Structures are given as C-alpha cells and as structure tokens.
Amino acid sequence: QVQLVESGGTVVQPGGSLTLSCVLSEVTLDQYTMGWFRQVSGKEREGVSCLSNSHDTTYYADSVQGRFTISSHNARNTVYLQMNNLRPEDTANYYCAAENSSILCTPKSTHHFDPDYWASWGQGTQVTVSS
C-alpha cells in the first residue's frame, strides 16, 4: 500500500516561491508515476503536473507552465513541486498522487490529469497566495 505525505504548504505573497515535498513509503519511487493536483473548496480537483515512472517525461497544466517544476530525488523517495511567481489563483490544497503505471504521464496516455486514473493520494497541503 503506497503512502504519500505532502509538506511545504504555507502562506506566501504574490510573486513568491515555494517548494512542496511528497515522501513515498512502502514502495520505491522509480516504480511509480507521480503527480501533483490541487483543489479549491467547492471545485473539482485539477491536475498541475506529473512525472513519468521513468522520470524522463513531464507534463504541466497550461496555468502553471513556465512557473512550476516537478522533480524527484530517488534516494530520498521524494517528489517535489517547485512553484515560482505564485499568483493568488494558485491558492489551493495541493495533493500528491501516485500510480503504478508505465503509460500514464507519457505520450501514450491522455489521462494524466484525470484524478480517476490515480490510485494513491496524500492528505494534501494548503498553499495560500496572499498579500
């Protein structure tokens, strides 16, 4: 059973930067495709970024392209989301997700930002962008 624990959420001013972390346990990172999603209360969960299980392919939502970067550290079994130039509309609860798939988050799939295709989730970490 994959366990995911996110951290790093806080209050940050517009234009600021923040890095979220997601630590995996019970499995090794190189077996899993990893994703970051976010959700605002009352709205659907939306995909932000994903990293293929081979760690050579990434995708980003249009709204964060050029500002956010997903990365991983295999020895730490951790995936990160570096967020730069944050905007008030980035305010949300951010969730880490994992899926044992070699197709998701590759050109072979169009579902990498569909939450229904991800089996394991963390508890979320709140990011608030406000002055």
Long-range contacts (C-beta under 8 A, 24 or more apart in sequence): 1-26, 1-120, 2-26, 2-27, 2-32, 2-98, 2-100, 2-119, 2-120, 3-120, 4-96, 4-97, 4-98, 4-120, 4-121, 4-122, 5-122, 5-123, 6-94, 6-95, 6-96, 6-122, 6-123, 6-124, 6-125, 7-125, 8-125, 9-93, 9-94, 9-125, 9-126, 9-127, 9-128, 10-126, 10-127, 10-128, 11-128, 11-129, 11-130, 12-86, 12-127, 12-128, 12-129, 13-86, 13-129, 13-130, 13-131, 14-86, 14-87, 14-88, 14-129, 14-130, 14-131, 15-85, 15-86, 16-86, 16-129, 17-82, 17-83, 17-84, 17-85, 17-86, 18-83, 18-86, 18-127, 19-80, 19-81, 19-82, 19-83, 20-80, 20-81, 20-83, 20-94, 20-96, 20-125, 20-127, 21-78, 21-79, 21-80, 22-78, 22-79, 22-80, 22-81, 22-96, 22-122, 23-76, 23-77, 23-78, 24-77, 24-78, 24-79, 24-98, 25-77, 27-98, 27-100, 28-74, 28-77, 29-72, 29-74, 29-77, 29-78, 29-79, 30-55, 30-74, 31-100, 32-98, 32-99, 32-100, 32-101, 33-98, 33-99, 33-100, 33-101, 33-102, 33-104, 33-105, 33-112, 34-70, 34-72, 34-79, 34-96, 34-97, 34-98, 34-105, 35-96, 35-97, 35-98, 35-99, 35-105, 35-112, 35-113, 35-118, 36-70, 36-79, 36-81, 36-94, 36-95, 36-96, 36-97, 37-94, 37-95, 37-97, 37-113, 37-115, 37-118, 38-90, 38-92, 38-93, 38-94, 38-95, 38-127, 39-92, 39-93, 39-95, 39-124, 40-91, 40-92, 40-93, 41-93, 45-95, 45-115, 46-113, 47-112, 47-113, 47-114, 47-115, 48-81, 48-94, 49-81, 50-104, 50-105, 50-112, 50-113, 51-79, 51-105, 52-102, 52-104, 52-105, 52-106, 53-100, 53-101, 53-102, 53-105, 54-102, 57-105, 57-106, 57-107, 58-105, 59-105, 59-112, 59-113, 61-113, 63-89, 64-90, 83-127, 86-127, 86-129, 87-129, 88-129, 88-130, 89-129, 90-127, 90-129, 91-127, 91-128, 91-129, 91-130, 92-126, 92-127, 93-124, 93-125, 93-126, 93-127, 94-124, 94-125, 94-126, 94-127, 95-121, 95-122, 95-123, 95-124, 96-121, 96-122, 97-121, 97-122
